[in-house]
Amino acid sequence: MQPNYHDIIRYAWMAYDPSRVIESTTDISAKVSTNHVYKVTFTDKSFVIAKLSYFGRYEHFVEDHRIINVLANNLPAPFENLLARSLIKGHSLFVHRYIHEDTDVWVVFYRAVRIKTRLPRRLEEEHIIKLGKEFALFHKTCHSIRNTLPSSSKTMHTDVNHLMEVVERKNSRLGTHIDKDEIRRQCDLFYKNEDVLRMHRLDQIPVFVDWNIGNFSVSSTLRLFSRWDYDWFRVSNRMLDFYFFSRVVSDRGDRTVFTYNIGPLTEDRFMLFLKSYHSHYPLNETEIRSLKEVYRFFLLHYVIDYGTYFFAQNYSIKLQQEAMETHFSSIENGFNPEILLKALKI
């Protein structure tokens, strides 16, 4: 039986500030992810945003939101108002943990961010070039303040380790449509190539991974204006953002029915984006070569390991089946980093 999330939000708010009375809680979730987002309106008509989550580890949920809050506070202009800030109680980030019988749900409250211009579903070349510059400047700014952020305990390597542990469990939660031997092989390839490329030596910055067009807005001059939805946040090398950058600029554009194929990384439009990005914040050879492993990691971690949590069931099974049947086999032959290195003159 699904918990009553409206009640859990009210319990959480009572723990935060019982002097402000809730008038209504409205579900504004995207209906794709299993996370739940609500608009919480008070009797004085002011409101905040509540996010509920219950997958992964509570400690990681708190850790991620603590890092995001410090990042939001420390980002200088022109990104000082880009991120939504979570509510603080006293000197600490407020997170409410609701535990009852089999229910373990975590709640964090956000101040809503302003939203300006939503990009069109399919971008023009002008958009792609300007976004390349904007994402480069944002990454560069995140790099400049990376040493001011709380530490993060998650890495790509530890996440792949977690999937290997799930695979080896007798009562694994992975469905029968997932070939465990193939997952072991893909994990071994990731370990091997991560070591060969020395990816652990790449600088670590905050990355938001899921840069789909519905998660951010821009100004009238195409400057990054606001970003929300932090489900896939982590501290890692900047290349972890690039698969979704390729999807944003893809010729197919933003689709209601989607797949996570390697194709967007090979499009001329992504090359246009990379050239713009590279001219403002240069990439290096290791980073370009690591794109293949970043894509492999995305399939292993976000689609296979956590797909049933990140996506509603009808999406997760479809995406996992596509990964097993097509996407893993496309990694070795479907992407050639030499083409990108030549184009960027690296």
Beta strands, then each sheet from edge to edge (+ up, - down):
strand 1: 22-27
strand 2: 36-42
strand 3: 47-53
strand 4: 88-89
strand 5: 92-93
strand 6: 95-100
strand 7: 103-110
strand 8: 205-207
strand 9: 216-218
strand 10: 224-227
strand 11: 234-236
sheet 1: 1+ 2- 3+ 7- 6+
sheet 2: 4+ 5-
sheet 3: 8+ 11-
sheet 4: 9+ 10-
end
